[in-house]
């Protein structure tokens, strides 16, 4: 099976074969006609993930996020950059093909990044509305205990909270990755908290003067609002873990392995 055949089967399974005209879901390296020896799924094709793929004998990495440091993997500014040149050399010397699977994954019949996160949290049956993946009703707990649950389930050492850790919560929102920035409308996360009467928003990325400021002021006013920041990678990695499960039966016995890109931070 070659790279294009793998891509076609993925798009058929998740989008009925529909292909976006404008998308970042393109090859960052390699060619469509290369025969696949093994597949790695991951949040990001970091140098360590590439080395793990090489060790596994896999020559196709399916990454959710960019390989070369900007949203569309633009290369014009990198031609003399030593980090780019060293990473490209590693990829080329080992014949690694990298395909980005981002837009189609979020636009599938169900957003498969959310599907993976909910599977990891065991929250599949807790949606407020089956039509979207943004709101959940859980058993009442405290913000601090919810943060502890997320740390344990998502393998985190440190978690950020805005608001009162002792506050009660049961109605929870989730905006993975950059969704917590508003998806083009800065006010969207705040409107969502108000419209769905959410106690807590679990976020990927944050901007400190938007949702963070809104929740902080609400808490200072004595309102029952809080925010838990798990970061872009920890909020989306689980979709790529889940992908290894649903992709395996589609690729005729090719080995498919999830490799955790891990948080990029060192905590002191």
TORSE-770841 format. One record per residue: x, y, z of N, C-alpha, C in turn; chain. Coordinates in nm, 3 decimals, padded with zeros to 5 digits. Layout:
BEGIN
     n.c1     n.c2     n.c3    ca.c1    ca.c2    ca.c3     c.c1     c.c2     c.c3  chaine
        X        Y        Z        X        Y        Z        X        Y        Z       A
...
***
This chain:
BEGIN
     n.c1     n.c2     n.c3    ca.c1    ca.c2    ca.c3     c.c1     c.c2     c.c3  chaine
   00.084  -00.118   00.000   00.000   00.000   00.000   00.088   00.124   00.000       A
   00.058   00.219  -00.088   00.140   00.340  -00.090   00.075   00.451  -00.007       A
   00.146   00.561   00.005   00.102   00.671   00.091  -00.034   00.723   00.048       A
  -00.054   00.743  -00.081  -00.181   00.798  -00.129  -00.297   00.705  -00.099       A
  -00.275   00.576  -00.109  -00.382   00.480  -00.077  -00.420   00.489   00.070       A
  -00.322   00.506   00.158  -00.351   00.524   00.301  -00.432   00.650   00.322       A
  -00.390   00.760   00.261  -00.461   00.887   00.276  -00.604   00.874   00.226       A
  -00.622   00.812   00.111  -00.757   00.798   00.054  -00.848   00.717   00.145       A
  -00.796   00.613   00.207  -00.878   00.532   00.297  -00.915   00.610   00.423       A
  -00.822   00.691   00.471  -00.851   00.774   00.588  -00.963   00.873   00.557       A
  -00.951   00.943   00.444  -01.051   01.044   00.409  -01.186   00.981   00.378       A
  -01.186   00.861   00.319  -01.312   00.792   00.294  -01.379   00.755   00.425       A
  -01.300   00.709   00.522  -01.357   00.665   00.650  -01.411   00.782   00.732       A
  -01.338   00.892   00.733  -01.379   00.999   00.824  -01.466   01.105   00.757       A
  -01.454   01.121   00.625  -01.526   01.229   00.557  -01.602   01.181   00.435       A
  -01.617   01.050   00.420  -01.685   00.998   00.302  -01.612   01.026   00.173       A
  -01.481   01.051   00.184  -01.400   01.080   00.066  -01.394   01.226   00.028       A
  -01.470   01.309   00.099  -01.471   01.453   00.069  -01.334   01.514   00.094       A
  -01.288   01.597   00.001  -01.158   01.661   00.015  -01.173   01.813   00.004       A
  -01.117   01.882   00.102  -01.122   02.028   00.101  -01.031   02.083  -00.007       A
  -01.077   02.189  -00.075  -00.995   02.251  -00.179  -00.877   02.325  -00.118       A
  -00.901   02.394  -00.009  -00.795   02.465   00.061  -00.774   02.400   00.197       A
  -00.655   02.347   00.219  -00.629   02.273   00.343  -00.481   02.268   00.373       A
  -00.449   02.250   00.499  -00.311   02.228   00.540  -00.278   02.079   00.542       A
  -00.374   01.996   00.507  -00.355   01.850   00.510  -00.280   01.805   00.385       A
  -00.149   01.830   00.383  -00.063   01.797   00.270   00.064   01.730   00.323       A
   00.145   01.681   00.230   00.272   01.619   00.267   00.373   01.726   00.307       A
   00.437   01.706   00.422   00.549   01.791   00.463   00.681   01.732   00.415       A
   00.680   01.604   00.380   00.798   01.538   00.324   00.752   01.412   00.252       A
   00.838   01.359   00.163   00.807   01.235   00.094   00.715   01.255  -00.025       A
   00.670   01.142  -00.083   00.585   01.143  -00.201   00.470   01.045  -00.186       A
   00.364   01.069  -00.262   00.242   00.990  -00.250   00.260   00.845  -00.292       A
   00.357   00.818  -00.382   00.368   00.682  -00.436   00.466   00.593  -00.360       A
   00.518   00.642  -00.248   00.611   00.561  -00.167   00.535   00.447  -00.099       A
   00.592   00.327  -00.104   00.530   00.213  -00.037   00.548   00.226   00.114       A
   00.441   00.206   00.187   00.442   00.225   00.333   00.486   00.096   00.402       A
   00.580   00.110   00.494   00.627  -00.005   00.574   00.565  -00.008   00.713       A
   00.519   00.106   00.759   00.459   00.117   00.891   00.416   00.261   00.912       A
   00.320   00.281   01.001   00.261   00.413   01.023   00.273   00.451   01.170       A
   00.309   00.577   01.194   00.305   00.635   01.328   00.205   00.750   01.327       A
   00.117   00.753   01.426   00.026   00.867   01.446   00.075   00.946   01.567       A
   00.066   01.078   01.558   00.117   01.163   01.666   00.060   01.303   01.654       A
   00.063   01.376   01.763   00.021   01.516   01.763   00.115   01.601   01.680       A
   00.247   01.576   01.688   00.345   01.655   01.615   00.468   01.571   01.585       A
   00.519   01.587   01.463   00.638   01.512   01.421   00.763   01.583   01.472       A
   00.784   01.574   01.603   00.906   01.629   01.663   01.024   01.540   01.627       A
   01.143   01.587   01.655   01.263   01.507   01.629   01.256   01.374   01.704       A
   01.212   01.376   01.830   01.203   01.251   01.906   01.100   01.156   01.847       A
   00.987   01.210   01.799   00.886   01.124   01.736   00.942   01.063   01.608       A
   01.014   01.142   01.530   01.075   01.090   01.407   01.173   00.978   01.439       A
   01.255   00.997   01.541   01.351   00.893   01.581   01.280   00.766   01.626       A
   01.167   00.781   01.695   01.090   00.664   01.738   01.031   00.591   01.618       A
   00.983   00.667   01.519   00.930   00.606   01.397   01.039   00.526   01.326       A
   01.159   00.583   01.318   01.272   00.513   01.256   01.300   00.382   01.330       A
   01.302   00.388   01.463   01.328   00.269   01.543   01.221   00.162   01.522       A
   01.099   00.205   01.494   00.988   00.111   01.473   00.986   00.056   01.331       A
   01.066   00.113   01.242   01.063   00.072   01.103   00.946   00.131   01.025       A
   00.886   00.237   01.077   00.774   00.304   01.011   00.827   00.417   00.923       A
   00.774   00.428   00.803   00.819   00.537   00.714   00.710   00.637   00.680       A
   00.593   00.627   00.745   00.487   00.726   00.729   00.445   00.776   00.867       A
   00.462   00.906   00.889   00.416   00.970   01.011   00.293   01.054   00.976       A
   00.185   01.031   01.047   00.065   01.114   01.033   00.059   01.205   01.154       A
   00.076   01.334   01.129   00.084   01.433   01.236  -00.036   01.526   01.231       A
  -00.082   01.567   01.347  -00.195   01.660   01.349  -00.148   01.803   01.327       A
  -00.030   01.835   01.373   00.018   01.973   01.367   00.139   01.986   01.274       A
   00.183   02.109   01.247   00.290   02.131   01.149   00.421   02.065   01.189       A
   00.505   02.045   01.088   00.638   01.988   01.108   00.744   02.097   01.113       A
   00.722   02.205   01.039   00.825   02.308   01.024   00.782   02.445   01.078       A
   00.716   02.445   01.194   00.714   02.562   01.283   00.618   02.675   01.247       A
   00.548   02.668   01.134   00.442   02.765   01.105   00.319   02.689   01.059       A
   00.204   02.755   01.065   00.078   02.686   01.042   00.067   02.614   00.909       A
   00.127   02.667   00.805   00.119   02.605   00.673   00.253   02.545   00.630       A
   00.343   02.523   00.724   00.474   02.463   00.693   00.548   02.540   00.584       A
   00.541   02.673   00.588   00.614   02.755   00.491   00.764   02.734   00.508       A
   00.835   02.720   00.396   00.977   02.688   00.400   01.068   02.801   00.352       A
   01.012   02.906   00.293   01.096   03.008   00.231   01.190   03.075   00.332       A
   01.149   03.090   00.454   01.228   03.159   00.555   01.329   03.067   00.625       A
   01.324   02.938   00.592   01.403   02.839   00.665   01.525   02.787   00.590       A
   01.547   02.829   00.467   01.645   02.763   00.381   01.787   02.762   00.437       A
   01.821   02.860   00.520   01.954   02.862   00.581   01.950   02.837   00.731       A
   01.834   02.793   00.780   01.817   02.776   00.925   01.874   02.641   00.970       A
   01.962   02.639   01.069   02.027   02.512   01.109   01.931   02.411   01.170       A
   01.826   02.457   01.239   01.730   02.362   01.298   01.653   02.291   01.187       A
   01.605   02.368   01.091   01.533   02.310   00.977   01.623   02.213   00.900       A
   01.744   02.255   00.870   01.834   02.174   00.789   01.867   02.041   00.857       A
   01.888   02.044   00.988   01.920   01.922   01.062   01.798   01.830   01.068       A
   01.680   01.886   01.090   01.559   01.804   01.096   01.529   01.744   00.959       A
   01.541   01.823   00.854   01.515   01.774   00.718   01.615   01.663   00.681       A
   01.739   01.679   00.723   01.839   01.576   00.694   01.801   01.444   00.760       A
   01.756   01.449   00.884   01.711   01.328   00.954   01.596   01.262   00.879       A
   01.500   01.342   00.838   01.382   01.290   00.767   01.423   01.228   00.633       A
   01.504   01.301   00.557   01.541   01.256   00.423   01.630   01.132   00.426       A
   01.725   01.129   00.519   01.818   01.016   00.525   01.748   00.885   00.556       A
   01.636   00.893   00.625   01.564   00.771   00.663   01.436   00.750   00.581       A
   01.417   00.832   00.479   01.304   00.812   00.388   01.169   00.823   00.455       A
   01.155   00.920   00.543   01.029   00.938   00.617   00.934   01.029   00.540       A
   00.814   00.983   00.520   00.707   01.066   00.465   00.621   01.117   00.581       A
   00.588   01.245   00.578   00.506   01.305   00.683   00.383   01.367   00.618       A
   00.265   01.322   00.662   00.139   01.378   00.613   00.064   01.441   00.729       A
   00.018   01.562   00.707  -00.059   01.631   00.811  -00.207   01.599   00.796       A
  -00.269   01.564   00.908  -00.413   01.531   00.912  -00.477   01.620   01.018       A
  -00.520   01.735   00.977  -00.572   01.835   01.070  -00.714   01.876   01.033       A
  -00.730   01.946   00.921  -00.859   02.004   00.885  -00.966   01.896   00.868       A
  -00.934   01.793   00.794  -01.032   01.687   00.771  -01.065   01.612   00.900       A
  -00.970   01.605   00.991  -00.994   01.534   01.117  -01.096   01.610   01.203       A
  -01.082   01.743   01.206  -01.177   01.823   01.283  -01.314   01.830   01.214       A
  -01.317   01.816   01.081  -01.441   01.831   01.005  -01.507   01.698   00.972       A
  -01.458   01.591   01.032  -01.518   01.459   01.008  -01.661   01.455   01.062       A
  -01.730   01.345   01.038  -01.869   01.332   01.082  -01.880   01.362   01.231       A
  -01.786   01.313   01.309  -01.765   01.362   01.446  -01.619   01.404   01.454       A
  -01.591   01.512   01.524  -01.454   01.562   01.536  -01.370   01.457   01.606       A
  -01.275   01.397   01.535  -01.205   01.281   01.589  -01.097   01.318   01.690       A
  -01.063   01.444   01.698  -00.977   01.487   01.808  -01.058   01.483   01.938       A
  -01.179   01.537   01.936  -01.266   01.528   02.054  -01.298   01.382   02.086       A
  -01.322   01.302   01.984  -01.355   01.160   02.009  -01.246   01.093   02.093       A
  -01.119   01.123   02.058  -01.009   01.062   02.132  -00.998   01.113   02.274       A
  -01.016   01.245   02.292  -01.010   01.302   02.427  -01.122   01.247   02.514       A
  -01.243   01.240   02.461  -01.356   01.189   02.539  -01.336   01.041   02.574       A
  -01.277   00.967   02.484  -01.247   00.827   02.512  -01.149   00.816   02.628       A
  -01.048   00.904   02.629  -00.947   00.902   02.735  -01.009   00.941   02.869       A
  -01.104   01.035   02.868  -01.170   01.081   02.990  -01.289   00.994   03.030       A
  -01.335   00.908   02.938  -01.457   00.828   02.955  -01.578   00.920   02.975       A
  -01.585   01.022   02.890  -01.695   01.118   02.895  -01.786   01.108   02.772       A
  -01.779   00.999   02.699  -01.856   00.990   02.574  -02.006   01.009   02.596       A
  -02.056   00.972   02.713  -02.201   00.978   02.737  -02.242   01.100   02.819       A
  -02.155   01.198   02.830  -02.182   01.312   02.918  -02.211   01.442   02.843       A
  -02.234   01.435   02.713  -02.258   01.556   02.635  -02.389   01.623   02.675       A
  -02.388   01.755   02.681  -02.511   01.830   02.701  -02.598   01.824   02.577       A
  -02.534   01.819   02.460  -02.604   01.820   02.332  -02.526   01.732   02.236       A
  -02.592   01.632   02.180  -02.524   01.541   02.088  -02.472   01.610   01.964       A
  -02.522   01.731   01.935  -02.484   01.800   01.811  -02.348   01.867   01.819       A
  -02.296   01.890   01.940  -02.163   01.950   01.948  -02.084   01.887   02.062       A
  -01.954   01.915   02.061  -01.864   01.851   02.159  -01.814   01.952   02.261       A
  -01.885   02.061   02.280  -01.833   02.168   02.364  -01.883   02.165   02.509       A
  -01.996   02.101   02.537  -02.053   02.106   02.671  -02.081   01.968   02.730       A
  -02.059   01.954   02.864  -02.072   01.825   02.931  -02.132   01.842   03.069       A
  -02.206   01.743   03.112  -02.261   01.737   03.247  -02.195   01.620   03.318       A
  -02.118   01.650   03.425  -02.052   01.544   03.501  -02.106   01.545   03.643       A
  -02.072   01.442   03.720  -02.110   01.442   03.860  -02.042   01.559   03.931       A
  -02.115   01.623   04.022  -02.060   01.743   04.086  -01.930   01.712   04.159       A
  -01.834   01.801   04.141  -01.704   01.788   04.205  -01.653   01.928   04.231       A
  -01.527   01.943   04.265  -01.470   02.076   04.278  -01.374   02.100   04.162       A
  -01.345   02.225   04.137  -01.252   02.260   04.030  -01.116   02.194   04.055       A
  -01.071   02.196   04.179  -00.943   02.135   04.213  -00.942   01.986   04.189       A
  -01.051   01.918   04.228  -01.058   01.773   04.207  -01.069   01.740   04.058       A
  -01.140   01.823   03.983  -01.148   01.803   03.838  -01.008   01.817   03.776       A
  -00.934   01.916   03.821  -00.797   01.935   03.773  -00.711   01.812   03.805       A
  -00.729   01.758   03.925  -00.655   01.637   03.962  -00.690   01.519   03.874       A
  -00.818   01.505   03.843  -00.863   01.399   03.752  -00.799   01.414   03.615       A
  -00.796   01.538   03.564  -00.735   01.562   03.433  -00.585   01.533   03.435       A
  -00.518   01.572   03.542  -00.375   01.544   03.554  -00.349   01.394   03.547       A
  -00.431   01.318   03.617  -00.411   01.173   03.621  -00.443   01.109   03.485       A
  -00.555   01.147   03.425  -00.597   01.084   03.299  -00.506   01.125   03.182       A
  -00.458   01.250   03.184  -00.384   01.302   03.070  -00.234   01.303   03.093       A
  -00.189   01.247   03.205  -00.046   01.235   03.230   00.025   01.368   03.246       A
  -00.034   01.458   03.324   00.023   01.592   03.340   00.084   01.608   03.479       A
   00.194   01.681   03.485   00.259   01.710   03.612   00.208   01.841   03.672       A
   00.175   01.936   03.586   00.134   02.069   03.630   00.011   02.110   03.550       A
  -00.084   02.176   03.615  -00.203   02.223   03.545  -00.236   02.363   03.595       A
  -00.281   02.449   03.507  -00.314   02.587   03.542  -00.464   02.602   03.565       A
  -00.499   02.676   03.670  -00.639   02.703   03.702  -00.658   02.854   03.714       A
  -00.767   02.904   03.660  -00.812   03.040   03.686  -00.943   03.028   03.763       A
  -00.953   03.095   03.877  -01.072   03.084   03.960  -01.041   03.012   04.090       A
  -01.146   02.973   04.159  -01.134   02.913   04.292  -01.129   02.761   04.283       A
  -01.018   02.697   04.323  -01.010   02.550   04.316  -01.114   02.479   04.402       A
  -01.167   02.549   04.506  -01.266   02.486   04.594  -01.409   02.499   04.541       A
  -01.428   02.574   04.433  -01.562   02.596   04.380  -01.623   02.467   04.327       A
  -01.753   02.451   04.346  -01.824   02.334   04.293  -01.842   02.348   04.142       A
  -01.845   02.234   04.072  -01.867   02.239   03.928  -01.930   02.109   03.880       A
  -02.012   02.123   03.778  -02.074   02.006   03.717  -02.096   02.026   03.567       A
  -02.115   02.150   03.526  -02.135   02.180   03.383  -02.002   02.229   03.326       A
  -01.949   02.148   03.234  -01.811   02.166   03.189  -01.807   02.192   03.039       A
  -01.725   02.287   02.997  -01.700   02.309   02.855  -01.560   02.262   02.819       A
  -01.543   02.222   02.694  -01.411   02.185   02.644  -01.389   02.253   02.509       A
  -01.279   02.325   02.498  -01.236   02.382   02.371  -01.091   02.339   02.349       A
  -01.071   02.239   02.264  -00.938   02.182   02.247  -00.851   02.272   02.160       A
  -00.719   02.254   02.174  -00.625   02.322   02.086  -00.645   02.472   02.082       A
  -00.652   02.526   01.960  -00.674   02.669   01.943  -00.820   02.708   01.951       A
  -00.910   02.611   01.971  -01.052   02.643   01.980  -01.084   02.739   02.093       A
  -01.003   02.733   02.200  -01.027   02.820   02.315  -00.989   02.965   02.286       A
  -00.930   02.991   02.169  -00.904   03.128   02.127  -01.024   03.188   02.055       A
  -01.126   03.105   02.029  -01.250   03.157   01.975  -01.283   03.121   01.833       A
  -01.195   03.048   01.765  -01.220   03.007   01.627  -01.257   03.126   01.538       A
  -01.179   03.233   01.553  -01.201   03.352   01.472  -01.287   03.459   01.537       A
  -01.349   03.428   01.650  -01.430   03.526   01.724  -01.384   03.523   01.870       A
  -01.311   03.624   01.911  -01.253   03.626   02.045  -01.357   03.604   02.154       A
  -01.477   03.654   02.131  -01.580   03.647   02.235  -01.650   03.512   02.243       A
  -01.627   03.424   02.147  -01.700   03.297   02.143  -01.689   03.216   02.272       A
  -01.569   03.195   02.332  -01.563   03.114   02.454  -01.645   03.173   02.569       A
  -01.646   03.306   02.582  -01.724   03.369   02.689  -01.874   03.353   02.663       A
  -01.914   03.372   02.537  -02.055   03.352   02.502  -02.097   03.208   02.528       A
  -02.010   03.115   02.499  -02.040   02.974   02.521  -02.060   02.945   02.670       A
  -01.974   03.001   02.755  -01.990   02.981   02.899  -02.124   03.036   02.947       A
  -02.164   03.152   02.894  -02.291   03.214   02.935  -02.411   03.137   02.881       A
  -02.406   03.103   02.752  -02.521   03.038   02.688  -02.548   02.899   02.747       A
  -02.443   02.826   02.781  -02.460   02.690   02.833  -02.450   02.685   02.986       A
  -02.438   02.802   03.048  -02.429   02.811   03.194  -02.319   02.719   03.247       A
  -02.200   02.732   03.190  -02.089   02.644   03.226  -02.018   02.693   03.352       A
  -01.981   02.599   03.437  -01.904   02.632   03.557  -01.755   02.642   03.526       A
  -01.708   02.555   03.438  -01.565   02.545   03.408  -01.545   02.529   03.258       A
  -01.444   02.597   03.205  -01.402   02.573   03.068  -01.264   02.507   03.071       A
  -01.253   02.391   03.008  -01.124   02.324   02.991  -01.069   02.368   02.856       A
  -00.946   02.423   02.859  -00.892   02.489   02.740  -00.762   02.427   02.693       A
  -00.735   02.448   02.565  -00.604   02.422   02.509  -00.519   02.547   02.521       A
  -00.512   02.624   02.412  -00.440   02.751   02.414  -00.523   02.858   02.484       A
  -00.455   02.959   02.538  -00.528   03.072   02.595  -00.464   03.203   02.552       A
  -00.546   03.307   02.552  -00.499   03.445   02.544  -00.540   03.509   02.676       A
  -00.447   03.569   02.746  -00.474   03.612   02.883  -00.571   03.727   02.893       A
  -00.596   03.799   02.781  -00.689   03.912   02.791  -00.829   03.879   02.741       A
  -00.856   03.752   02.706  -00.991   03.716   02.661  -01.059   03.627   02.765       A
  -01.072   03.499   02.738  -01.142   03.409   02.831  -01.079   03.408   02.969       A
  -00.947   03.410   02.975  -00.877   03.412   03.103  -00.922   03.531   03.187       A
  -00.925   03.650   03.126  -00.965   03.771   03.198  -01.112   03.766   03.238       A
  -01.197   03.712   03.149  -01.340   03.701   03.176  -01.365   03.613   03.298       A
  -01.302   03.495   03.300  -01.320   03.402   03.411  -01.262   03.460   03.539       A
  -01.147   03.524   03.528  -01.083   03.583   03.646  -01.172   03.690   03.709       A
  -01.228   03.778   03.626  -01.318   03.882   03.678  -01.444   03.820   03.737       A
  -01.499   03.718   03.670  -01.619   03.652   03.722  -01.593   03.594   03.860       A
  -01.479   03.529   03.878  -01.445   03.471   04.008  -01.427   03.580   04.113       A
  -01.366   03.692   04.075  -01.346   03.803   04.168  -01.478   03.866   04.209       A
  -01.580   03.852   04.124  -01.713   03.904   04.155  -01.797   03.802   04.232       A
  -01.739   03.688   04.265  -01.810   03.587   04.342  -01.895   03.494   04.259       A
  -01.879   03.498   04.127  -01.954   03.408   04.040  -01.883   03.274   04.029       A
  -01.962   03.170   04.003  -01.909   03.034   04.000  -01.854   03.002   03.861       A
  -01.739   03.061   03.830  -01.675   03.039   03.701  -01.527   03.006   03.723       A
  -01.476   02.913   03.643  -01.334   02.876   03.651  -01.287   02.827   03.515       A
  -01.157   02.821   03.500  -01.096   02.772   03.377  -00.979   02.681   03.412       A
  -00.967   02.571   03.339  -00.854   02.480   03.356  -00.781   02.474   03.223       A
  -00.652   02.504   03.225  -00.572   02.510   03.103  -00.486   02.384   03.094       A
  -00.512   02.302   02.993  -00.431   02.181   02.976  -00.334   02.192   02.859       A
  -00.347   02.298   02.779  -00.254   02.321   02.670  -00.298   02.256   02.539       A
  -00.238   02.303   02.431  -00.276   02.256   02.298  -00.244   02.107   02.281       A
  -00.122   02.069   02.315  -00.080   01.930   02.293  -00.160   01.831   02.376       A
  -00.173   01.857   02.508  -00.244   01.762   02.595  -00.392   01.754   02.559       A
  -00.449   01.859   02.502  -00.591   01.854   02.468  -00.616   01.779   02.337       A
  -00.513   01.770   02.249  -00.537   01.710   02.117  -00.461   01.579   02.092       A
  -00.362   01.550   02.171  -00.283   01.427   02.149  -00.369   01.302   02.145       A
  -00.477   01.301   02.224  -00.557   01.179   02.242  -00.635   01.145   02.116       A
  -00.663   01.243   02.033  -00.726   01.213   01.905  -00.634   01.132   01.817       A
  -00.503   01.159   01.827  -00.406   01.083   01.748  -00.380   00.946   01.807       A
  -00.394   00.934   01.939  -00.388   00.801   02.002  -00.505   00.715   01.954       A
  -00.624   00.774   01.955  -00.743   00.703   01.911  -00.734   00.668   01.762       A
  -00.666   00.755   01.684  -00.653   00.729   01.541  -00.583   00.596   01.513       A
  -00.483   00.565   01.594  -00.412   00.438   01.573  -00.507   00.319   01.584       A
  -00.612   00.331   01.665  -00.710   00.224   01.679  -00.798   00.212   01.556       A
  -00.856   00.327   01.512  -00.950   00.315   01.400  -00.881   00.302   01.265       A
  -00.753   00.342   01.257  -00.681   00.330   01.131  -00.634   00.186   01.105       A
  -00.599   00.113   01.210  -00.540  -00.020   01.194  -00.621  -00.112   01.102       A
  -00.753  -00.126   01.119  -00.826  -00.218   01.029  -00.840  -00.167   00.886       A
  -00.801  -00.044   00.859  -00.817   00.012   00.725  -00.697  -00.011   00.635       A
  -00.583  -00.057   00.692  -00.458  -00.055   00.615  -00.398  -00.193   00.593       A
  -00.483  -00.294   00.587  -00.443  -00.427   00.540  -00.321  -00.485   00.611       A
  -00.318  -00.474   00.743  -00.213  -00.539   00.820  -00.087  -00.458   00.841       A
  -00.080  -00.338   00.786   00.036  -00.253   00.814   00.039  -00.219   00.963       A
   00.157  -00.221   01.026   00.164  -00.183   01.167   00.136  -00.034   01.186       A
   00.048  -00.003   01.280   00.014   00.136   01.313   00.043   00.157   01.461       A
   00.124   00.257   01.492   00.166   00.281   01.630   00.145   00.427   01.666       A
   00.085   00.450   01.780   00.075   00.587   01.833   00.202   00.620   01.909       A
   00.261   00.736   01.880   00.376   00.785   01.954   00.341   00.920   02.015       A
   00.344   00.928   02.145   00.309   01.049   02.218   00.417   01.155   02.198       A
   00.379   01.270   02.143   00.476   01.379   02.123   00.514   01.445   02.255       A
   00.428   01.433   02.354   00.450   01.484   02.490   00.449   01.637   02.494       A
   00.422   01.688   02.614   00.426   01.833   02.634   00.565   01.887   02.601       A
   00.572   02.008   02.546   00.702   02.063   02.513   00.772   02.132   02.628       A
   00.708   02.133   02.746   00.760   02.213   02.858   00.837   02.129   02.958       A
   00.936   02.193   03.021   01.003   02.139   03.138   00.961   02.226   03.256       A
   00.909   02.165   03.361   00.859   02.241   03.475   00.963   02.240   03.588       A
   00.998   02.358   03.637   01.097   02.372   03.744   01.027   02.417   03.873       A
***
